[in-house]
Amino acid sequence: MVHLNKLEVDMRSRWSAEQERLAARRVDRDELDFTVAPASAAATCARPPAAIMAAETAAAGSAVHSDLPGDATVGVYEIRGLERLAGVDLSFFPDNRHAVAAVVVLSFPSLEAASSRGAL
């Protein structure tokens, strides 16, 4: 039987409370306020699967053409209303107790870093 000292019990209690707080903020439905559509049919606001979009964009060239912030034509797709993109990476050490996390937010369509953070 494992006996926890007061500090370990307190840490586990705080961790559990934080997990419950985060779970309450979870969004489990799409709330997109941008559209991705084939450039020839942008008015339909169809959302093609990402793999198809990536393959067709690569085939058409990766040029990004933009007239307004948040609006761009990428390959054969027209993107409207997208202002930021975010990427997250979480890597665990072999001990499974430590990890490194990184987040980067890019402006769209310039793809310039708007913000980035990392933590161990």
C-alpha positions in Angstrom: 0.0 0.0 0.0 1.3 3.4 -0.9 1.2 6.1 1.7 1.1 9.7 0.6 2.4 12.6 2.6 0.4 15.8 3.1 2.1 17.6 0.2 1.4 14.7 -2.2 -2.2 14.6 -1.2 -2.5 18.4 -1.7 -0.8 18.2 -5.1 -3.2 15.4 -6.3 -6.2 17.4 -5.0 -5.1 20.5 -6.8 -4.4 18.5 -10.0 -7.9 16.9 -9.8 -9.5 20.3 -9.3 -7.6 21.8 -12.3 -8.7 18.8 -14.5 -12.3 19.4 -13.5 -12.0 23.1 -14.2 -10.4 22.4 -17.7 -13.0 19.8 -18.5 -15.8 22.3 -17.8 -14.3 24.6 -20.4 -14.0 21.9 -23.1 -15.7 22.6 -26.4 -16.9 19.4 -27.9 -18.6 20.8 -31.0 -17.4 22.7 -34.0 -17.7 26.5 -33.7 -16.0 27.6 -36.8 -16.2 31.2 -38.0 -14.2 30.6 -41.1 -14.8 28.8 -44.4 -12.7 26.7 -46.7 -14.1 26.1 -50.2 -12.9 25.2 -53.7 -12.0 28.5 -55.3 -14.4 27.8 -58.1 -17.3 27.1 -55.7 -16.4 29.4 -52.7 -20.0 30.4 -52.4 -21.0 26.9 -51.3 -18.7 27.0 -48.3 -17.9 23.3 -48.7 -15.2 22.0 -46.3 -13.1 19.4 -48.1 -11.2 16.8 -46.0 -7.7 18.1 -45.0 -5.9 15.3 -46.8 -7.6 16.1 -50.1 -7.0 19.8 -49.6 -3.3 19.3 -48.9 -2.8 17.0 -51.9 -4.6 19.4 -54.3 -2.9 22.4 -52.9 0.5 20.8 -53.3 -0.4 19.8 -56.9 -1.4 23.4 -57.7 1.6 24.9 -56.0 1.8 26.3 -52.5 1.3 29.9 -53.4 -0.9 31.9 -51.1 -2.7 34.9 -52.6 -4.4 37.3 -50.2 -6.4 40.5 -50.6 -7.6 40.9 -47.0 -6.4 39.8 -43.6 -8.1 36.5 -42.8 -9.0 35.8 -46.5 -6.7 34.0 -48.9 -6.6 31.6 -51.9 -4.3 28.7 -51.1 -3.7 26.5 -54.2 -7.2 25.6 -55.3 -9.0 26.7 -52.1 -10.5 29.9 -50.9 -10.2 30.6 -47.2 -12.4 33.3 -45.7 -12.4 34.6 -42.1 -9.4 32.8 -40.8 -7.1 35.1 -38.8 -4.9 32.8 -36.7 -3.6 29.2 -36.8 -2.2 27.4 -33.8 0.0 24.3 -33.4 0.7 22.3 -30.3 3.4 19.8 -29.6 3.7 17.7 -26.4 6.6 15.3 -26.0 7.2 13.0 -23.1 10.6 12.0 -21.7 11.3 8.2 -21.4 10.6 8.5 -17.6 6.9 9.3 -18.4 7.0 11.9 -15.6 8.4 14.8 -17.5 7.3 16.4 -20.8 8.0 19.4 -23.0 5.1 21.4 -24.4 5.2 24.1 -27.1 2.5 26.2 -28.7 2.8 28.6 -31.6 0.1 30.9 -33.0 0.6 32.1 -36.5 -1.2 35.0 -38.2 -3.0 34.1 -41.5 -2.3 34.3 -44.3 1.2 35.6 -43.7 2.1 32.7 -41.4 4.2 34.9 -39.2 4.5 33.9 -35.5 2.0 36.0 -33.5 2.9 34.2 -30.2 4.8 31.2 -29.0 5.3 29.5 -25.6 7.1 26.5 -24.4 7.3 24.8 -21.0 9.1 21.9 -19.4 
